[in-house]
């Protein structure tokens, strides 16, 4: 519940499922694996028919989901992937590789990497190692950016480019800020940072705080190109203020509606609709999925994409 988007996810799922006439037990695990396992065990005991799970650690649920399977319970992974178990029936998500590709392409376009001489300095702030989605975000971005790194047009002065080196534990803003503070102190006292690939908005806020402390956004030192994901209100405000360049919008309403329809199909003894039955290999099986399309939000289109669509009010972004 410390991240805005998961509160929105819970509220929307609860709304759609309740409107469909189902009894909903919505619980948050405070980012604690064992707490989540205990919650799922209790739901199994209470006779749940469908489990919709956004896993804290996608690889830590094999044993409890075996219990769910034995009880005849259908399991839907919500956005975050569940790995290393056959006992997950489907996943409702966004095209997470495309999320990263949109971020990488935005940086490439903003710096005009195709035509500009460079070199440009880039640093990477990736997601949590226990979130399998983070590998798709980083992988999609690096498909775009790695050729420019290989050619020397993009330079990562810290040398930190692997998922392990760039990870942000639990996607925490303060963790991202501390790491960026260290990078700026060690590698950018005499150099200017041109772009920061941040996998989501909470990590972007951390990077932005570190950059402000280092003098970016004041005097002759503009903010670098900074990516994000989720369109949290604080980050949309930062986009409007020119402190963040973009965020990838994943409409939690659309995904909640899709996942609720998956649950309804299972409750009716039917198979849900899927649009991807080949991509999501969790290490034990290929999990059928419905993946929605993410979109880029910038200062130029936030009004249309976020306000006019009813996702936010004008007042919420003041």
C-alpha positions in Angstrom: 0.0 0.0 0.0 3.0 2.3 0.0 2.8 2.6 -3.8 -0.1 4.6 -5.2 -0.8 2.3 -8.1 -1.5 -0.8 -5.9 -4.1 1.1 -4.0 -5.8 2.0 -7.3 -5.5 -1.7 -8.4 -7.2 -2.9 -5.2 -10.0 -0.3 -5.4 -10.8 -1.0 -9.0 -10.7 -4.8 -8.6 -13.0 -4.5 -5.6 -15.4 -2.2 -7.4 -15.7 -4.4 -10.6 -16.0 -7.7 -8.7 -18.5 -6.4 -6.2 -20.6 -4.9 -9.0 -20.6 -8.4 -10.6 -22.1 -9.8 -7.4 -19.1 -11.5 -5.9 -17.8 -11.4 -2.3 -14.4 -9.9 -2.3 -11.6 -10.3 0.3 -9.0 -7.7 -0.4 -5.8 -7.9 1.6 -2.3 -6.2 1.4 0.8 -8.0 2.6 3.0 -5.0 3.4 5.6 -6.3 0.9 6.2 -9.3 3.3 6.3 -12.7 1.6 5.3 -14.8 4.6 2.5 -12.4 5.3 1.2 -12.9 1.8 1.5 -16.7 2.1 -0.4 -16.7 5.3 -3.2 -14.5 3.8 -3.5 -17.0 0.8 -3.6 -19.9 3.2 -6.4 -18.3 5.1 -8.3 -17.6 1.9 -8.0 -21.2 0.9 -9.3 -22.3 4.3 -12.3 -19.9 4.0 -13.3 -21.5 0.7 -12.2 -19.0 -1.9 -13.1 -20.0 -5.5 -10.7 -17.7 -7.3 -7.4 -16.2 -6.1 -6.2 -13.0 -7.8 -2.6 -12.4 -6.6 -0.1 -9.7 -7.2 2.9 -11.5 -5.7 5.4 -9.9 -3.4 8.0 -12.4 -4.6 6.8 -14.2 -7.7 9.0 -17.3 -7.0 7.9 -17.8 -3.4 4.3 -19.1 -3.8 4.8 -22.6 -5.1 3.8 -24.5 -2.0 0.8 -22.5 -1.1 -0.5 -22.5 -4.7 -0.2 -26.3 -4.7 -2.6 -26.2 -1.8 -4.9 -23.9 -3.8 -4.8 -26.3 -6.8 -5.6 -29.3 -4.6 -8.7 -27.3 -3.4 -9.8 -26.7 -6.9 -9.1 -22.9 -6.7 -8.3 -21.0 -9.9 -5.3 -18.6 -9.7 -4.9 -15.4 -11.6 -1.6 -13.4 -11.5 -2.4 -9.7 -11.5 0.2 -7.7 -13.4 3.2 -9.2 -11.4 4.2 -12.6 -12.7 4.1 -15.8 -10.6 7.0 -18.1 -11.4 8.3 -21.6 -10.9 4.8 -23.3 -10.4 2.3 -25.0 -12.7 -0.5 -23.9 -10.4 -1.2 -20.5 -11.9 -4.0 -20.5 -14.5 -3.5 -17.2 -16.2 -2.0 -13.7 -15.9 -3.6 -10.3 -16.6 -0.9 -7.8 -17.3 0.4 -5.1 -19.6 2.9 -5.7 -22.4 5.8 -5.2 -20.0 8.6 -5.6 -22.6 6.9 -2.8 -24.5 6.8 -0.6 -21.3 10.6 -0.8 -21.3 10.8 -0.3 -25.1 8.7 2.9 -24.8 11.1 4.2 -22.1 14.2 3.3 -24.1 12.8 4.8 -27.3 11.8 8.0 -25.5 15.4 8.5 -24.4 16.7 7.7 -27.9 14.3 10.2 -29.4 14.9 12.9 -26.8 18.6 12.8 -27.2 18.3 12.3 -31.0 20.7 9.4 -30.7 20.1 8.4 -34.3 21.7 11.7 -35.6 23.5 13.5 -32.7 27.2 13.0 -32.2 27.2 12.5 -28.5 28.5 11.0 -26.3 25.7 11.3 -23.8 25.8 10.1 -20.2 23.2 7.6 -19.0 22.5 5.9 -15.7 20.0 3.2 -15.0 17.6 2.7 -12.1 15.9 -0.7 -12.4 13.2 -2.4 -10.3 13.2 -4.9 -7.5 14.9 -8.3 -8.1 11.9 -10.2 -6.6 9.6 -8.7 -9.3 9.8 -10.7 -12.5 8.2 -7.8 -14.4 11.4 -5.7 -13.7 13.3 -8.0 -16.0 10.9 -7.3 -18.9 11.0 -3.5 -18.2 14.8 -3.4 -18.3 15.1 -5.8 -21.1 12.7 -3.9 -23.4 14.6 -0.6 -22.7 18.0 -2.1 -23.3 17.0 -3.6 -26.6 16.7 0.0 -27.7 19.7 1.5 -25.7 22.3 -1.2 -25.7 23.4 -0.6 -29.3 24.1 3.0 -28.5 26.1 1.9 -25.4 28.1 -0.5 -27.5 28.9 2.2 -30.0 30.0 4.7 -27.3 27.2 7.2 -28.1 25.7 6.5 -24.7 28.1 6.2 -21.7 27.2 4.7 -18.4 30.0 6.2 -16.3 29.2 4.1 -13.2 29.6 0.9 -15.3 26.4 -0.3 -13.7 24.2 -1.8 -16.4 23.1 -5.3 -15.2 19.8 -5.9 -13.5 21.6 -6.9 -10.3 23.7 -3.7 -10.3 20.8 -1.4 -11.1 18.1 -3.0 -8.9 16.1 -1.0 -6.4 14.9 -3.2 -3.5 11.1 -3.2 -3.2 11.0 -0.3 -5.7 11.6 2.1 -2.8 12.1 5.8 -3.5 14.7 6.2 -0.7 16.8 3.3 -2.0 16.8 4.7 -5.5 17.7 8.1 -4.1 20.6 6.8 -2.0 22.1 4.9 -5.0 21.8 7.9 -7.3 23.4 10.1 -4.6 26.4 7.8 -4.6 26.6 7.6 -8.4 26.4 11.4 -8.8 29.1 11.9 -6.1 31.4 9.3 -7.6 31.1 9.9 -11.3 29.5 13.3 -12.0 31.3 16.0 -10.2 32.8 17.2 -13.4 30.4 15.5 -15.9 26.7 16.2 -16.7 24.1 13.4 -16.6 22.0 13.5 -19.7 19.5 10.7 -19.1 18.2 8.4 -16.4 16.4 5.3 -17.3 14.0 4.8 -14.3 11.8 1.7 -14.5 8.9 3.2 -12.6 7.7 6.3 -10.9 8.8 5.6 -7.3 12.4 5.1 -8.5 12.1 8.2 -10.6 11.2 10.2 -7.6 14.3 9.0 -5.8 16.5 9.9 -8.8 14.9 13.3 -9.1 15.5 14.0 -5.4 19.2 13.1 -5.7 19.5 15.2 -8.9 17.9 18.2 -7.2 20.4 17.9 -4.3 23.2 17.9 -6.8 22.0 21.1 -8.3 20.0 19.9 -11.3 17.0 21.9 -12.2 18.7 25.2 -11.1 21.0 27.6 -12.8 22.5 26.3 -16.0 22.1 22.6 -15.1 18.7 21.3 -16.5 17.2 18.1 -15.5 18.3 15.1 -17.6 15.8 13.1 -19.5 14.0 10.9 -16.9 11.6 8.1 -17.6 9.0 6.5 -15.3 6.0 4.2 -15.2 2.5 4.3 -13.6 1.7 8.0 -13.8 1.5 8.4 -10.1 0.1 11.9 -9.1 3.5 13.1 -7.7 5.2 12.1 -11.0 2.6 13.7 -13.2 3.1 16.9 -11.2 6.8 16.5 -11.8 6.2 16.0 -15.6 4.1 19.2 -15.6 6.9 21.0 -13.7 9.6 19.8 -16.2 11.4 17.6 -13.6 10.4 14.3 -15.2 10.2 13.7 -18.9 7.6 11.0 -19.3 5.8 8.1 -17.6 4.3 5.0 -19.1 0.6 4.9 -18.4 -0.9 1.5 -17.5 -4.6 2.2 -16.9 -5.4 0.3 -13.6 -9.1 0.5 -14.5 -8.7 -1.3 -17.7 -6.5 -4.1 -16.2 -8.9 -4.5 -13.2 -11.8 -4.9 -15.6 -9.9 -7.5 -17.6 -8.9 -9.5 -14.6 -12.4 -9.3 -13.1 -13.7 -10.7 -16.4 -11.1 -13.5 -16.1 -12.4 -14.3 -12.6 -16.0 -14.3 -13.8 -15.2 -16.7 -16.6 -13.7 -19.1 -14.1 -16.7 -18.8 -11.8 -18.9 -19.7 -14.8 -16.8 -22.7 -15.6 -15.4 -21.1 -18.7 -12.0 -20.3 -20.0 -11.1 -16.6 -20.0 -10.1 -14.7 -23.2 -6.4 -14.5 -23.9 -4.3 -12.6 -26.4 -0.9 -14.1 -25.6 -0.3 -17.8 -25.1 3.4 -18.0 -26.0 5.3 -15.2 -24.1 4.9 -15.8 -20.4 7.0 -18.8 -19.6 7.2 -18.9 -15.8 9.9 -21.7 -15.6 7.3 -24.4 -15.1 4.8 -23.7 -17.9 3.8 -21.1 -20.4 1.0 -19.1 -18.7 -1.8 -17.9 -20.9 -2.2 -14.1 -20.6 -4.1 -11.1 -21.6 -1.7 -8.2 -22.0 -2.9 -4.6 -22.4 -1.1 -1.9 -24.3 0.8 0.8 -22.3 1.1 4.3 -23.6 3.6 7.2 -23.1 2.4 10.2 -21.1 4.3 13.6 -21.4 3.6 17.2 -20.6 2.1 17.5 -24.1 -0.6 14.8 -23.7 -1.2 14.3 -20.0 -4.4 16.4 -20.2 -5.9 14.1 -22.8 -4.7 10.8 -21.5 -5.2 11.3 -17.7 -7.6 14.2 -17.1 -10.0 14.0 -20.1 -10.2 10.2 -19.6 -11.3 10.7 -16.0 -8.3 9.0 -14.4 -7.4 12.1 -12.5 -9.2 15.4 -11.9 -7.5 18.7 -12.6 -7.5 19.4 -8.8 -5.5 16.2 -8.1 -2.7 17.4 -10.3 -2.4 20.9 -8.9 
